[in-house]
Amino acid sequence: MREAAFFDLDKTVIAKASMAAFGLPMYKEGLISRRTILRALYAQFIYMHLGASEEKLARIRDSALALAKGWDRDRVSSIVADTLEKVIDPIVFAEALELIADHRAQGRKVVIVSASPEEIVIPLSRYLGFDEVIATRARVDQDGKYNGEMEFYAYGPFKAAAIRAMAARDAIDLESSFAYSDSYTDVPMLEAVGNPVAVNPDRVLLKLARERDWEVRNFVRPVRLRGKVSVPSTPTALAIGVASVVIAGALVVWKTALRTRRNHLAHL
């Protein structure tokens, strides 16, 4: 049986949220309106200040699906393809790249497992040399537009279920495999393998890792990859990652507007 190494994406392979820089391009392309910005700021407030329970995350997920409803899949994919290299360079952790190369050298399948949308994760996985992707998918209608429904949410226990399904399909020995994540929400994924590793762990995951004697690693060396690899354009389905895109873009626009207003008042 073959072994594998499963990597969460944000703050594990890359230093920031994978979609954080896509908000502003989408705003410029007209996908995000002022009304969307207000709603996204509210969702960000709920997420950051009132906690991230399953119920709250479900509401944010449903809100994101509603916001993205009607967006054209190919247009979103084009925006991602045009800006992906700029977004992740230079925020890829050198330590993650070294681990990926080491696992591949030892014959292991390397997989990104991310709650981000496929149209971001798939091109990024190819950019970084991963073998396969488990990511969130949303449904599209016959015209290629998002219909506001979720097909697969790659979050929490659903990540673990997808990993086990892949293991059964590809004859992967999970007991000898590895998993890497920074978040307590990925405990089911970490528990699915025999070698769980907490990377830049949040407070709750760090506590659990110490209690269970899991390996803990800190990745601190982002590197620049521009010009070394090419980024393919792959139309796929949008999903909950849109929430982060919208929120990030909203915050960028809001902060820019606030700064502009302050400068204007200072000159009056």
Residue frames relative to the residue before (quaternion, step in Angstrom):
aa qw qx qy qz dx dy dz
M 1.0000 0.0000 0.0000 0.0000 0.00 0.00 0.00
R 0.4347 -0.7054 0.5037 0.2443 3.55 -1.09 0.77
E 0.3526 -0.7042 0.5704 0.2332 3.55 -1.23 0.54
A 0.1646 -0.7849 0.5908 0.0883 3.57 -1.27 0.34
A 0.2105 -0.7281 0.6332 0.1569 3.54 -1.37 0.28
F 0.1469 -0.8078 0.5703 0.0267 3.55 -0.64 1.22
F 0.1063 -0.8204 0.5617 0.0053 3.57 -0.70 1.14
D 0.3561 -0.6328 0.6419 0.2464 3.51 -1.06 0.84
L 0.4805 -0.7100 0.4456 0.2578 3.59 -1.16 0.50
D 0.7860 0.3530 -0.1972 0.4676 3.57 0.35 -1.25
K 0.8469 0.0726 -0.1253 0.5117 3.55 -0.90 1.12
T 0.6453 0.4485 -0.3319 0.5218 3.56 1.29 0.31
V 0.7641 0.2179 -0.1212 0.5950 3.57 0.84 -1.02
I 0.7844 0.1498 -0.0869 0.5956 3.57 1.05 -0.76
A 0.5891 -0.6572 0.3690 0.2912 3.54 -1.14 0.72
K 0.7759 0.2590 -0.1449 0.5568 3.61 1.19 -0.36
A 0.6748 -0.4303 0.3736 0.4689 3.55 -1.31 -0.02
S 0.5201 -0.6956 0.4056 0.2849 3.55 -0.77 1.08
M 0.7511 0.3938 -0.2106 0.4862 3.59 1.14 -0.56
A 0.3914 0.7849 -0.4374 0.1986 3.54 1.30 -0.14
A 0.7367 0.4269 -0.2430 0.4647 3.58 1.00 -0.72
F 0.5799 0.6201 -0.3743 0.3730 3.59 1.21 -0.08
G 0.5006 0.6770 -0.4242 0.3332 3.58 1.19 -0.30
L 0.6961 0.4834 -0.2826 0.4493 3.57 0.83 -0.99
P 0.6419 0.4968 -0.3454 0.4710 3.67 0.89 -0.73
M 0.6686 0.4909 -0.3138 0.4620 3.60 0.98 -0.77
Y 0.6027 0.5347 -0.3508 0.4774 3.56 1.12 -0.63
K 0.6687 0.5023 -0.2941 0.4626 3.57 0.93 -0.91
E 0.6827 0.4736 -0.2776 0.4823 3.57 1.14 -0.67
G 0.5533 -0.6568 0.3686 0.3559 3.57 1.28 0.02
L 0.4656 0.6837 -0.4502 0.3362 3.59 1.22 0.22
I 0.7507 0.3084 -0.1764 0.5570 3.57 1.16 -0.56
S 0.2146 -0.7932 0.5624 0.0925 3.57 -0.69 1.11
R 0.6826 -0.4454 0.3578 0.4557 3.58 -1.30 0.01
R 0.6252 0.5311 -0.3395 0.4602 3.57 1.02 -0.75
T 0.6300 0.5308 -0.3218 0.4667 3.57 1.03 -0.80
I 0.6224 0.5505 -0.3357 0.4437 3.56 1.01 -0.81
L 0.6648 0.5024 -0.3050 0.4611 3.58 0.89 -0.91
R 0.6688 0.4912 -0.2993 0.4710 3.56 0.93 -0.88
A 0.6520 0.5147 -0.3148 0.4592 3.58 1.03 -0.79
L 0.6287 0.5246 -0.3334 0.4673 3.57 1.03 -0.75
Y 0.6298 0.5201 -0.3327 0.4714 3.57 1.04 -0.73
A 0.6504 0.5091 -0.3137 0.4684 3.60 0.96 -0.87
Q 0.6336 0.5244 -0.3256 0.4664 3.57 1.03 -0.81
F 0.6339 0.5272 -0.3305 0.4594 3.58 0.99 -0.82
I 0.6503 0.5149 -0.3139 0.4621 3.58 0.89 -0.93
Y 0.6898 0.4987 -0.2852 0.4405 3.57 0.83 -1.01
M 0.7523 0.4290 -0.2252 0.4464 3.58 0.81 -1.01
H 0.8017 0.3468 -0.1503 0.4631 3.58 0.92 -0.88
L 0.7595 0.3472 -0.2078 0.5093 3.59 1.14 -0.44
G 0.6444 -0.5504 0.3192 0.4241 3.56 1.24 0.23
A 0.3779 -0.7292 0.5377 0.1906 3.53 -1.36 0.25
S 0.0859 0.8106 -0.5688 0.1097 3.56 0.73 1.08
E 0.6846 -0.4669 0.3574 0.4308 3.55 -1.29 0.28
E 0.6576 0.5221 -0.3108 0.4455 3.57 0.96 -0.87
K 0.6800 0.4795 -0.2962 0.4689 3.60 0.90 -0.90
L 0.6481 0.5077 -0.3198 0.4690 3.58 0.98 -0.84
A 0.6216 0.5350 -0.3418 0.4589 3.58 1.05 -0.71
R 0.6518 0.5070 -0.3209 0.4639 3.59 1.00 -0.79
I 0.6485 0.5024 -0.3172 0.4758 3.58 0.99 -0.82
R 0.6249 0.5411 -0.3293 0.4564 3.57 1.03 -0.83
D 0.6864 0.4796 -0.2828 0.4679 3.57 0.85 -0.99
S 0.6258 0.5289 -0.3337 0.4662 3.57 1.07 -0.73
A 0.6479 0.5197 -0.3164 0.4584 3.56 0.99 -0.85
L 0.6447 0.5167 -0.3221 0.4622 3.57 0.96 -0.83
A 0.6476 0.5150 -0.3147 0.4652 3.56 1.01 -0.82
L 0.6580 0.5170 -0.3103 0.4511 3.58 0.97 -0.86
A 0.7229 0.4465 -0.2458 0.4666 3.57 0.99 -0.85
K 0.4541 0.7028 -0.4491 0.3133 3.58 1.22 -0.28
G 0.7853 0.2841 -0.2378 0.4961 3.54 -0.80 1.06
W 0.5157 0.6178 -0.4356 0.4033 3.60 1.23 -0.21
D 0.4330 -0.6898 0.5199 0.2577 3.56 -1.09 0.74
R 0.4999 -0.6963 0.4368 0.2727 3.56 -0.71 1.14
D 0.6946 0.4850 -0.2885 0.4462 3.57 0.82 -0.96
R 0.6283 0.5344 -0.3413 0.4507 3.58 1.06 -0.69
V 0.6448 0.5060 -0.3140 0.4792 3.56 0.98 -0.84
S 0.6534 0.5189 -0.3138 0.4531 3.58 0.93 -0.89
S 0.6361 0.5340 -0.3227 0.4540 3.56 1.05 -0.77
I 0.6328 0.5202 -0.3241 0.4732 3.59 1.01 -0.83
V 0.6496 0.5180 -0.3085 0.4633 3.57 0.96 -0.89
A 0.6769 0.5040 -0.2966 0.4470 3.58 0.84 -0.98
D 0.6834 0.5063 -0.2861 0.4413 3.57 0.99 -0.84
T 0.7993 0.3145 -0.1374 0.4932 3.59 1.08 -0.66
L 0.4366 0.7443 -0.4412 0.2465 3.60 1.22 -0.22
E 0.6633 0.5154 -0.3201 0.4382 3.57 0.83 -0.95
K 0.6628 0.5028 -0.2979 0.4681 3.57 0.96 -0.87
V 0.6417 0.5531 -0.3226 0.4221 3.56 1.05 -0.81
I 0.8101 0.3192 -0.1595 0.4651 3.59 0.70 -1.00
D 0.6650 0.4665 -0.3125 0.4923 3.60 1.23 -0.09
P 0.6514 -0.2986 -0.6971 0.0252 1.71 -1.36 2.08
I 0.3133 0.7807 -0.4953 0.2168 3.63 0.49 1.05
V 0.4604 0.6515 -0.4718 0.3756 3.61 1.22 0.31
F 0.4168 -0.7178 0.4987 0.2498 3.57 -0.82 0.97
A 0.4753 -0.6696 0.4986 0.2778 3.56 -0.89 0.98
E 0.6329 0.5445 -0.3353 0.4365 3.57 1.00 -0.80
A 0.6375 0.5173 -0.3264 0.4685 3.59 1.06 -0.73
L 0.6462 0.5176 -0.3206 0.4600 3.59 0.96 -0.84
E 0.6413 0.5186 -0.3213 0.4654 3.56 1.02 -0.79
L 0.6519 0.5087 -0.3122 0.4677 3.59 1.00 -0.80
I 0.6318 0.5337 -0.3297 0.4553 3.56 0.97 -0.87
A 0.6698 0.4962 -0.2912 0.4694 3.56 0.89 -0.96
D 0.6546 0.5193 -0.3137 0.4510 3.58 0.97 -0.83
H 0.6641 0.4939 -0.3081 0.4692 3.58 0.94 -0.88
R 0.6467 0.5091 -0.3235 0.4669 3.59 0.96 -0.79
A 0.6395 0.5334 -0.3232 0.4495 3.58 0.99 -0.82
Q 0.7109 0.4237 -0.2504 0.5023 3.57 1.14 -0.62
G 0.6048 -0.6274 0.3233 0.3688 3.55 1.29 0.38
R 0.4834 0.6718 -0.4410 0.3472 3.60 1.20 0.25
K 0.4625 -0.6268 0.5505 0.3003 3.54 -1.22 0.60
V 0.1589 -0.7921 0.5828 0.0875 3.62 -0.82 0.94
V 0.0562 -0.8275 0.5540 -0.0717 3.54 -0.71 1.19
I 0.2862 -0.6994 0.6233 0.2009 3.57 -1.08 0.78
V 0.0638 -0.7674 0.6378 0.0167 3.56 -0.97 0.93
S 0.1676 0.8307 -0.4945 0.1930 3.56 -0.12 1.30
A 0.4490 -0.6717 0.5229 0.2719 3.55 -1.15 0.68
S 0.4883 0.6524 -0.4341 0.3841 3.59 1.27 -0.07
P 0.6111 -0.5867 0.3826 0.3687 3.61 -1.17 0.45
E 0.6428 -0.5741 0.3633 0.3540 3.53 -1.14 0.72
E 0.6723 0.5161 -0.3396 0.4079 3.60 0.90 -0.77
I 0.6402 0.4387 -0.3370 0.5330 3.57 1.25 -0.08
V 0.7170 0.4893 -0.2712 0.4158 3.56 0.78 -1.02
I 0.6543 0.5297 -0.3341 0.4239 3.61 0.92 -0.82
P 0.6868 0.4395 -0.3168 0.4845 3.67 0.73 -0.84
L 0.6473 0.5225 -0.3281 0.4477 3.58 1.00 -0.79
S 0.6363 0.5311 -0.3361 0.4474 3.59 1.01 -0.76
R 0.6550 0.4915 -0.3102 0.4830 3.58 1.04 -0.75
Y 0.5965 0.5741 -0.3378 0.4478 3.53 1.11 -0.77
L 0.7774 0.3546 -0.1632 0.4933 3.56 0.97 -0.92
G 0.5661 -0.6625 0.3603 0.3328 3.59 1.23 0.08
F 0.3587 0.7197 -0.5162 0.2948 3.59 1.08 0.63
D 0.5132 -0.6591 0.4654 0.2927 3.55 -1.25 0.51
E 0.8159 -0.0309 0.0803 0.5718 3.58 0.95 -0.80
V 0.2985 -0.7555 0.5679 0.1325 3.54 -1.33 0.39
I 0.0693 -0.6967 0.7082 0.0907 3.49 -1.29 0.66
A 0.1821 0.7919 -0.5537 0.1819 3.59 -0.48 1.17
T 0.6418 -0.5428 0.3890 0.3769 3.53 -1.33 0.27
R 0.1047 -0.7858 0.6084 0.0388 3.56 -1.11 0.80
A 0.1460 -0.7519 0.6338 0.1079 3.54 -1.14 0.71
R 0.5439 -0.6367 0.4437 0.3193 3.54 -1.19 0.50
V 0.1768 -0.7523 0.6232 0.1200 3.54 -1.23 0.57
D 0.4557 -0.6718 0.5035 0.2958 3.58 -1.18 0.53
Q 0.7504 -0.4105 0.2712 0.4414 3.57 -1.29 -0.05
D 0.6725 0.4725 -0.2958 0.4867 3.59 1.24 -0.31
G 0.5581 -0.6342 0.3824 0.3743 3.56 1.26 0.14
K 0.5491 0.5873 -0.4076 0.4329 3.58 1.17 0.52
Y 0.5442 -0.6248 0.4491 0.3344 3.57 -1.10 0.73
N 0.2743 -0.8128 0.4998 0.1195 3.56 -0.77 1.07
G 0.6067 -0.6026 0.3455 0.3864 3.59 1.22 0.23
E 0.6438 0.5028 -0.3257 0.4760 3.60 1.26 0.17
M 0.4047 -0.7100 0.5305 0.2251 3.55 -1.15 0.70
E 0.2614 -0.7501 0.5857 0.1611 3.57 -1.00 0.85
F 0.7812 -0.1254 0.0957 0.6040 3.59 0.95 -0.87
Y 0.1759 -0.7814 0.5950 0.0661 3.55 -0.85 1.05
A 0.2079 -0.8070 0.5455 0.0889 3.58 -0.33 1.27
Y 0.4020 0.6962 -0.4768 0.3554 3.53 0.42 1.28
G 0.8710 0.0816 -0.0472 0.4821 3.57 -1.17 0.69
P 0.8528 -0.0557 0.0489 0.5169 3.60 -0.77 -0.98
F 0.5829 0.5816 -0.3817 0.4199 3.59 1.17 -0.44
K 0.5775 0.5549 -0.3747 0.4671 3.59 1.15 -0.54
A 0.6740 0.5021 -0.2958 0.4540 3.56 0.85 -0.99
A 0.6464 0.5200 -0.3211 0.4568 3.57 0.97 -0.84
A 0.6611 0.4997 -0.3063 0.4685 3.59 0.99 -0.83
I 0.6217 0.5333 -0.3337 0.4665 3.57 1.07 -0.72
R 0.6716 0.4894 -0.3010 0.4678 3.58 0.91 -0.88
A 0.6277 0.5242 -0.3337 0.4689 3.58 1.07 -0.71
M 0.6424 0.5072 -0.3169 0.4791 3.58 1.00 -0.81
A 0.6422 0.5352 -0.3205 0.4455 3.57 0.98 -0.86
A 0.6607 0.4966 -0.3046 0.4734 3.57 0.99 -0.84
R 0.6684 0.5152 -0.2924 0.4497 3.58 1.00 -0.84
D 0.8100 0.2955 -0.1128 0.4938 3.56 0.88 -1.01
A 0.4464 -0.7119 0.4397 0.3173 3.60 1.28 0.26
I 0.2717 0.7603 -0.5312 0.2567 3.56 0.80 1.09
D 0.3469 -0.7223 0.5668 0.1916 3.55 -0.94 0.95
L 0.2415 -0.8163 0.5074 0.1337 3.58 -0.10 1.25
E 0.6078 0.5705 -0.3657 0.4138 3.59 1.03 -0.64
S 0.7281 0.3808 -0.2253 0.5236 3.58 1.15 -0.56
S 0.5741 0.6144 -0.3628 0.4016 3.58 1.29 -0.02
F 0.4067 -0.7088 0.5414 0.1979 3.54 -1.40 0.26
A 0.0331 -0.7679 0.6378 0.0500 3.55 -1.26 0.49
Y 0.1358 -0.7976 0.5873 0.0232 3.56 -1.03 0.91
S 0.2174 0.7719 -0.5799 0.1436 3.60 -0.88 0.91
D 0.4114 -0.7073 0.5274 0.2289 3.54 -1.30 0.47
S 0.7448 0.4711 -0.1915 0.4320 3.57 1.19 -0.55
Y 0.5477 -0.6148 0.4706 0.3170 3.53 -1.15 0.75
T 0.5911 0.5797 -0.3731 0.4187 3.60 1.12 -0.53
D 0.6843 0.4752 -0.2802 0.4768 3.59 1.23 -0.36
V 0.2811 0.7740 -0.5187 0.2300 3.59 1.19 0.37
P 0.6349 0.5192 -0.3652 0.4403 3.68 0.85 -0.72
M 0.6418 0.5093 -0.3232 0.4735 3.60 1.02 -0.74
L 0.6671 0.4992 -0.2990 0.4652 3.57 0.94 -0.88
E 0.6660 0.5036 -0.2979 0.4626 3.57 1.04 -0.76
A 0.5999 0.6054 -0.3510 0.3878 3.60 1.20 -0.44
V 0.7450 0.3522 -0.2035 0.5287 3.59 1.23 -0.35
G 0.5763 -0.6153 0.4241 0.3308 3.53 -1.28 0.30
N 0.7629 0.2868 -0.1549 0.5583 3.56 1.29 -0.38
P 0.0192 0.8208 -0.5693 0.0434 3.62 0.27 1.22
V 0.0789 -0.7939 0.6027 0.0143 3.57 -1.02 0.85
A 0.2545 -0.7502 0.5940 0.1401 3.57 -0.82 1.03
V 0.0980 -0.8071 0.5822 0.0070 3.57 -0.63 1.17
N 0.8185 -0.0912 0.0204 0.5668 3.60 -0.65 1.09
P 0.0978 0.8785 -0.4662 0.0365 3.59 0.99 0.83
D 0.4915 -0.6041 0.5286 0.3379 3.53 -1.23 0.54
R 0.7421 -0.4534 0.2538 0.4235 3.56 -1.25 0.34
V 0.6858 0.4891 -0.2904 0.4540 3.58 0.90 -0.93
L 0.6657 0.4911 -0.3094 0.4690 3.58 0.94 -0.85
L 0.6237 0.5401 -0.3456 0.4470 3.59 0.99 -0.76
K 0.6438 0.5186 -0.3169 0.4649 3.57 0.95 -0.86
L 0.6770 0.4899 -0.2881 0.4676 3.57 0.91 -0.94
A 0.6395 0.5331 -0.3264 0.4475 3.57 0.97 -0.87
R 0.6588 0.4960 -0.3097 0.4734 3.58 0.98 -0.78
E 0.6474 0.5205 -0.3212 0.4547 3.57 1.00 -0.79
R 0.7620 0.3672 -0.1880 0.4992 3.57 1.01 -0.83
D 0.4217 -0.7300 0.4407 0.3083 3.56 1.33 0.06
W 0.2790 0.7394 -0.5499 0.2702 3.56 0.96 0.94
E 0.5621 -0.5827 0.4630 0.3607 3.55 -1.19 0.52
V 0.1285 -0.7711 0.6207 0.0601 3.57 -1.09 0.81
R 0.0258 -0.7954 0.6054 -0.0134 3.57 -0.87 0.97
N 0.2121 -0.7508 0.6122 0.1289 3.53 -1.22 0.61
F 0.1597 -0.7749 0.6083 0.0635 3.55 -0.70 1.15
V 0.0144 0.8435 -0.5308 0.0801 3.58 -0.64 1.13
R 0.6937 0.4987 -0.2663 0.4462 3.63 1.22 -0.11
P 0.1177 -0.7873 0.6032 0.0501 3.61 0.01 1.25
V 0.1411 -0.7997 0.5808 0.0560 3.58 -1.05 0.78
R 0.4442 -0.6772 0.5219 0.2677 3.56 -1.26 0.45
L 0.1323 -0.8201 0.5559 0.0310 3.57 -0.83 1.07
R 0.3996 0.7618 -0.4552 0.2297 3.57 1.26 -0.22
G 0.7963 0.2708 -0.2307 0.4892 3.52 -0.95 0.98
K 0.6519 0.5318 -0.3194 0.4360 3.60 1.21 -0.32
V 0.7883 0.1478 -0.0630 0.5939 3.57 1.18 -0.56
S 0.3666 -0.7110 0.5513 0.2371 3.56 -1.27 0.33
V 0.3257 -0.7464 0.5530 0.1763 3.55 -1.17 0.63
P 0.2717 -0.7775 0.5430 0.1636 3.63 -0.54 1.11
S 0.3457 -0.6976 0.5767 0.2475 3.56 -1.26 0.36
T 0.0336 0.8152 -0.5726 0.0798 3.56 -0.57 1.18
P 0.2776 -0.7601 0.5579 0.1842 3.64 -0.38 1.14
T 0.1184 0.7737 -0.6145 0.0990 3.57 -0.81 1.00
A 0.6639 -0.5312 0.3585 0.3854 3.60 -1.21 -0.28
L 0.4191 -0.6968 0.5273 0.2466 3.57 -1.10 0.75
A 0.0106 -0.8092 0.5874 0.0009 3.58 -1.24 0.42
I 0.8562 -0.1923 0.0984 0.4693 3.53 -1.25 -0.50
G 0.5346 0.6334 -0.4085 0.3824 3.57 1.16 -0.43
V 0.5091 0.6391 -0.4202 0.3947 3.57 1.19 -0.39
A 0.5835 0.5846 -0.3820 0.4146 3.58 1.04 -0.66
S 0.6820 0.4735 -0.2917 0.4750 3.56 0.89 -0.91
V 0.6132 0.5469 -0.3422 0.4559 3.56 1.06 -0.78
V 0.6932 0.4804 -0.2747 0.4618 3.54 0.81 -1.04
I 0.6655 0.5092 -0.3034 0.4536 3.56 0.89 -0.95
A 0.6676 0.5010 -0.3112 0.4544 3.56 0.87 -0.96
G 0.6719 0.4947 -0.3021 0.4610 3.55 0.90 -0.92
A 0.6283 0.5433 -0.3307 0.4480 3.55 1.01 -0.79
L 0.6721 0.4989 -0.3001 0.4575 3.55 0.91 -0.90
V 0.6304 0.5296 -0.3344 0.4585 3.56 1.01 -0.82
V 0.6875 0.4785 -0.2856 0.4656 3.57 0.84 -1.01
W 0.6541 0.5241 -0.3112 0.4479 3.59 0.94 -0.93
K 0.6818 0.4789 -0.2954 0.4674 3.58 0.89 -0.93
T 0.6329 0.5247 -0.3339 0.4610 3.59 1.05 -0.75
A 0.6590 0.5048 -0.3051 0.4668 3.57 0.97 -0.87
L 0.6474 0.5209 -0.3147 0.4588 3.57 1.00 -0.84
R 0.6580 0.5029 -0.3087 0.4679 3.57 0.96 -0.86
T 0.6409 0.5222 -0.3218 0.4614 3.59 1.00 -0.83
R 0.6520 0.5163 -0.3142 0.4579 3.58 0.96 -0.88
R 0.6493 0.5198 -0.3175 0.4554 3.59 0.96 -0.85
N 0.6495 0.5101 -0.3146 0.4679 3.57 1.00 -0.85
H 0.6417 0.5231 -0.3237 0.4581 3.55 1.03 -0.82
L 0.6681 0.4972 -0.3019 0.4640 3.60 0.91 -0.88
A 0.6323 0.5511 -0.3354 0.4290 3.58 1.05 -0.73
H 0.7149 0.4421 -0.2501 0.4805 3.58 1.17 -0.57
L 0.5208 0.6409 -0.4218 0.3743 3.59 1.25 0.00
